[in-house]
Amino acid sequence: MPSAWERFKSILLKKKMLPSDTDDCKEFTRSDTQSPIENTLRLLQYIEDGRMPLRDDVLFVKNQLLETSNIHSPPIYYDHDTFGNAFKTAPVYPDFSVKYRKSFSREKTAFIDNIVNAIPDDLVETWQFDIRSFCRATKNRPLSSLSMYLFYREGLITFFDIDPEVLYKFLLRIEHGYLDVPFHNIKHATCVLQGMHMLLKYSEISIDATIHLACYLSAIIHDFEHKGVTNTFLIETEDEIAITHNDISPLEHHHVSAAFKILRRKEFHFLKHLSKAKMERIRSIVVDLVLATDMNNHFDILSKFRSTFEFSQGNVSCSSSTSPTHSDILTSSGDDEQVHEIFNFYVRKKEIDNKLLYSLQMMMKCADLSHFWHDEKNYWDSVYQLEDEFFRQGDLEKMLNTKRITPYFDRDKEGISTKQYEFIKTFVRPLFKNICKVYPKMKYIEKQCIHLQDLPTSPAAHHGSEHNDEFEENNGLDCTKAH
């Protein structure tokens, strides 16, 4: 059976409409955001009307037909002009498997297949993510395995022409950098990455491949080298990390800084072939998303999200933000070149607009709290692991004779497990509720959060549940290759 391109070519030949480059053929405008079949039909209609297409337009349509296995799916694009006014249904990502197999050697194809095929899809594509089962399926390499799975399944490896072996080496190094603390460990990072994937998927937010990669990378590194203590503790004890970052979100700044120092090393830099502009864009987005996970910024981000989308009386408006944009300021100042020059010198260029930035920051915050939409067992496991981590900090505070023991950090008194109702009511539920107003297909997370809020406190026997039992064998694994 002839291919779609062969059928299309035969029509051109029958009509003797061989493509050429002339000044008379500018009316047909191909669309970068439409599917191959849509562009083909538009081009055929153009020919039916008796007009001749440009050679470049025909080659564009030809390449679209040849390079995708799903001619009905548009490519990955973020429409800057329409995002501020309306949220479109996100394009379905094309299946890159055909192109992927052409791009890599048999050895590299087998290398990825060994990792990806070991993960059942139903373990990943679910709101009820079971980290214990996932750890078993990935032989205690959950973060690196899930990262490879998503980078491959979502077409990012092929789209950016990433060397999978360098990527995996970087992921192993990041995985090794997560410390053996009760909560902020590689299991938590894996849950956040999986949660971010689900939120991007169900929100149907339109993003391009660069933003998509930045979102995954943010989740992967968001707690890299977390010490298992709070920002306040680091500041009060004058820790080196707090001093380095001037007491401003020291942990979050360190996570990003330390991870990018790793990425800059030649053996780990899987993005070294990208342009400087693209790398700056990725880094800018990652910084913004990881810093959003500092709970000290919680209400500020929530407020900006609400005001940007103009919530009023239960309604959501997608009109433009009331806060001035770069273009607003420049327009009000006139079009003088000197004004543009001095503005661009002092003000860091924004890589994405406010609506998209605040949406992604909200999703990152939600993913960081993903255990609030998991099943009851995984939820309580996470709560008690975090409580154990807080108690350990309380023990440190006692040992260091600090001014006071942080509330709920004293293991001889009530811990955070007794205050989950208040925490959900104050922080989690408003967060989930507001983002679900804009992205209603994520409504499940709010419903599950309400269910967990109404639960009685888990039995005390649960307390001290094994927080790292899945990784007891990890000490025997050879992580030195990742250094």
N, C-alpha and C positions, 0 to 999 in steps of 0.2 A: 504494500500500500504506500503511495507517495507521501512524503512528509508534508507538513503545512507549508514549508518554504517552497517545496517543489510545485505544489498546487498553485501557490501564489505566483511563482515565476512563470508558470505556463499561461496564466491569465495575461501577464505582461507581454509575453511573446505573441500570443494570439492577437492582442490589440496593437502590436508593434509599438509598444510604449516603452522602449528601452530607456532606462534612466540616463539623464544627462545633467550637466551643470549649466543652467542658463538663468538669466536675470528675470525670465518670465515665470519662474516656478517657485514663488515665495509664499503663495497663499496657504499651502499645506503646512501646518505646524505640528510636529510630532510632540507627544507628551511624555515626559520622563516619569510621570506619576500614574499613567494608565497601564493596564495589562497588555501583553503582546497581542492578544486577540483583538482588543479594542483599537490599538494603533493600526493593526492590519486592516480591520474593517473600515476605519477612517480613510486609510490610504486607498483602499479599493473603491470607496465611494468617490474619492477625489479623481481616480482614473475613469470611473463610470461617467463622471461629469465632463469628460473630454479634456482634462488637464494633465500635464506631465509633471511628475514629481522630481525633485532633486535626487541625485545619486546618493547623497549623504542620508537623506530621509529613508530611502529604500534600504540602504545598508544598515541603518539603525533598526528598522523593523525586522530585517533578516536576522541580525544578531540577537535581537530579543527572542525571536522564535527558536533559534538554534541553542541558546544558552540557558534556557529554562525548561524544566520538565513539566511545568504547570503553566500553560499559556493563559490561564484565567487569572493568575495572581500578579498584581503590580509589584514592582521592585520596592526596596526599602527607601522611603523618602519622608522627610519631615517638611511639611508645607509651611514656611514661615509666615506667609501672608494670611492664611486662613485660620491659623491656630488660635489667634487672639479673639476670633469672633465665633467660632464653632468647633466642636470636637467631632472629628470624622471617625467612622469605623476604621480601625487600623488595618492596613493591608496584611494579608496573610503572607508570611514569609515563604518565598519560593523554596522548593526542595533543591538544595545545592549538591546533592549526593553525586549526580552525574558529573558535574564540573569538578567536584572535589576529587573524584577518582582519576580524572584526567590530569589534575594538578600535581599529584604526589606519586612518588614511587610506590611500588608494591609493598616495600618494607614499611613506609610511613603510613600507608593505608591500613596495613595489618596492625601497626602500633596503636592507632586510634581505635580501630575496631575492637581490639582486646580490652580497652578501657570502657568504651561506650556500650558495647553489646553485653557487658556484664551487669548493666543496670536496667532492670525492667522499667518500662515507661510509666507503669502505674505507681511506682514508688516515688516518682518525681511530680507527675501531673496530678496533684491532689492537694486539697486544703489540709487534709489530715496527714501531714508529713510525719513519718515515724523514723526518727533519727536512729534508733537502735537497730531497726531492720536494715536501714541504709548503711550503717557502719558494717554490719555483717556482710552485706552484699558487696561492699567495696574493700573488704579486708582491712578495715580501720584506716582507710585513706578517703574519708568522705568528702573533704573540701576539694582536694585536687581532682578527684573522680567526677564529682558533680560539675565542677568548673569545665572540665574537658567535655563532658556530656553536653552541657548547654552551649558552649562555644561551637561545638560541631553541629548539634541539632538545629541551632538557630542560624547556621550558615556563616558565622563570624570568622571562622578559620579560613574559609575560602574567600569571603568578601575582602578580607584584609591581607590575604596571602600570607598567613601566619605559619611559621614552621612549628608543627605540633610538638616536636621534641623539645624545642627551646621553651615553648609555652608550658609544657608539663614540668620542665626543670624549674621554671619560675614558681609554678604552683606548689611544687614540693617544698621549695625554700620558704614560701609564705606559710605553708601548712606547718612546717617545722618551727616557725617563729611564734606560733600560738602556744602559750605556756600551759603547764599542767595546773590550772586553777579550776575551782569547782564549776564556774559558770561561763566566764568569758574565754572559752577554749574553742577548738576546731569544730566541735559539735554545734556550738552556738553559731559560729560563722557559717556553717553549712546550712543551718536552719534559716538564717537571714538571707543567704543567697537563694535558696529555694523559695522563700517567701517573696523576695523581690521579683523573681521570675513569674510567680503566680499573679502578683499585683500588676505587673506590666502586661501580662497576657489577658487578664480579665478586665482591666481598665479599658482596653482597646485604644490606648493612647497612641497617637501617631508620632513615632520617633524614627530617626535615621539610624543607620548601623553604628555610627560613631557614638551616639548617645546611648544606644543599647549596650555597646561594649563598656562604656564608662559606668553604666548602672551596675553591671555584673562585677566589674573591677572594684567598684566602691564597696559592694557587699563582701567581696572576697577579703579585702584588706581592712575592713572597718574597725576591727579590734586587734589588729596585728601587734604582737608583743605587749598585750594588756597584762598589767602586773597583778590584777585581782584586787586593786584598791581604787578608791574614788579620786576624782580630781581634787576634792577638798582635802583629802589626806595628803596628796602629793604637795599641795600648796602649803599646808600648815607645817609639814615636815621639811619644807624647802628642798624637795627632791630635785635632782638635776633636770628632770623632764619639765617640771614646773618653772624652774628658773630659765631654761632655754626658751620656753614659749611664753614667758612673761605672765604666768598664771592665767592665761586665757585658753580655755579648753585644752589643757596640756596633753591629756591622753589622746584626744581626737587629732590634734596637730601631730603628735608623735606617730600615730598609726599611719597617717598619710606620708609623712616625711620619711619614716624608716622604710616603708614599702617602696617608695619611689627611689630611694637610694639603692635598694636591691635591684629594682628594674633597670637602673642606669648601668649596671654592671653588664659587660659584654655578653657573658654566658647566660644571662637571664633576660636580656632585652628582646622580647618577642615582637616588639613594635618599632624596632630601630629603623626600619625601612620606611616608616610613615613620614610625611612632611612635617616640618617644624610647626606649621599652623595647626595641623591635625592633632599633634601631640599636645600642643598648648590647650586645645579645646578639650581633649580627654582629661588632662590634668585639672583644668579649671572646674569641670563638672564633678570629678571625683572629690576634689577639695570641698566644694559646696555641699555635696551629699554626706560625706563622712562627718564634717563639722556639724551637720544638722542632727546627728545622733546624740550630741551633748544635751542631756535633759535640762540643763540650765537655759537652753535656747528654746525649750518646748513651747511655751506660750507665745513667744515672739513669732515663731514660724507658723503656729496655728493661727495667730491673729493676721499675719500677712496673707496667708492662704484664704482666710475668710474674706478679708477686705478686697483682695484681688478679684475674687469671684463674686463679690457683692452679694453676700447672703442677706436676705431680708425676708422676714415672715415666712420662713420655710422654703422660699424660692431661691433659685440659683441663676444668676445672670452671668453670661460669658462676655459681657462688654469689656472694653479695654480698662486696664488698671488705672486707678485715680492717681497713682504715683507717677511722677514725670519720668519719661524715658530719655535716653541719650538724644534721640532725634528731636524730642520736644524742647529740650534745653538748647540745642543748637539752632533750632528754628527761631525760638524766641530771642536768641542772641544775634540773629542774622546769619547770612551765609558767608560771612567773611572767612577767608581761608585761614587767617591767623587764629580766629576763634576755634575752628575745627582743630587746628594744630595744637593749641595749648590745652584744649579739652582732652584730646586723645593722649597727650603726654602725661597728664596727671590722673586720668580716670581709666582704670583697667577695663578693657573691652569686655562687655557681657557676651558670653558665648550663646546663651539661649534666653528667650524672653521670660518675663516674670511668671506667667501662668504655667509654663512648662517647668521652670525651675522649682517653684513652690510645690507643684504637683509631685515632682520627683523627690523632693525633700520629704514631703509627707509620706510618700510610699516607702522611702528609706527608713523613716521613723517607725512606720507600721511594721515593716519587715523585721526591724530590731526588736519588736514586741510580738513576733509571730506566734510565740507560745500561747498568747491570749486567744488564738483561734484554733489551736490544736485540740486533740481530745483530752479528756480529764486527766488521764494518767500522765501523758507527756507534759501537760500543763503543770501539774503538781510537782513532777520531777524537776522542772525548770525552776519553779518557785523555791523549792528547798535547796537546790543547788546554788541559787543566788543568795539565799539566806545563809547557807554555809560559808559562802565567800565573804559576806558581810560580817559574820561572826569571827572569821579569821582576822579581818581588819580590826574588829573590836579587841581581839586578843593583842594585836600589835599596839593599839592605842593604850591599852593597860600597861604593856611592857615598857612603852616609851614615856609613860606618865604624862600623856597629853592633857590639855586643860579639861577635856570632857570626853566621854565615850559617845560616839555618834548614836542618836536615838535608833533603837531597834538593832543595833550592832553588838549589843551585850548578850552573850549566849546564856547568861544567868537570868535574863528577863525575856519578855515577849519579843519575837522577831517579826520580820515582814510578812511571814506566812499568816499572821493573825490580822493583817491590815490590807488584805487583797481587795476586799470590797471597796474600801476607801480609795485605794490606788486606782482601781478600774474606773470608779465613778469620777474621780478628779482628772485623771490623765488619759487612760486608754480609751474609754468609751467615747468621750468627745472627739478624740483623734479619729477613731474609726467612723464615727457618725458623720463627721464633716467631709471626709474624703469620699464616703459612699454617696453623699449628696451629689457630688460631681461625677462620680463613676459608679452608677447604681449596680452594675454587674458584679461588683465586689461585695454586695450586701451580705454575703455569708459571714464575713469576718465580724461584722457588727452583731449579727444574730448569735454567733457562737460566744462572743464576748459577753453579751447579756446573759446567756446561759451560765457561763462560768462565774459571773458576778453574783448570781443568786445561789451559788453552791455554798454549803457550810464549810467551815475550815476543815481541811483534811485531817484525818486522825494523826495524833502526835507520833504514832508508831512510824508514820511515813518519814518523820524528820530524820535527816542525816542519810537519806537514800543514797545509794552508790552513785556518785557523780561522774566517775571516770572509769567505770568497770569495763567499758568497751575498749579502753585504751591501755589496759594493764599490760597487754602483750606488745604495745607499741614501743616499749623500751628496747625490745629486741630487734626492731626494724632498723635498717641501715638508712639513716637520713643524711649521711655525709655527702652523698652524691649531689645533694641540692645546694651545698655550700659553694 
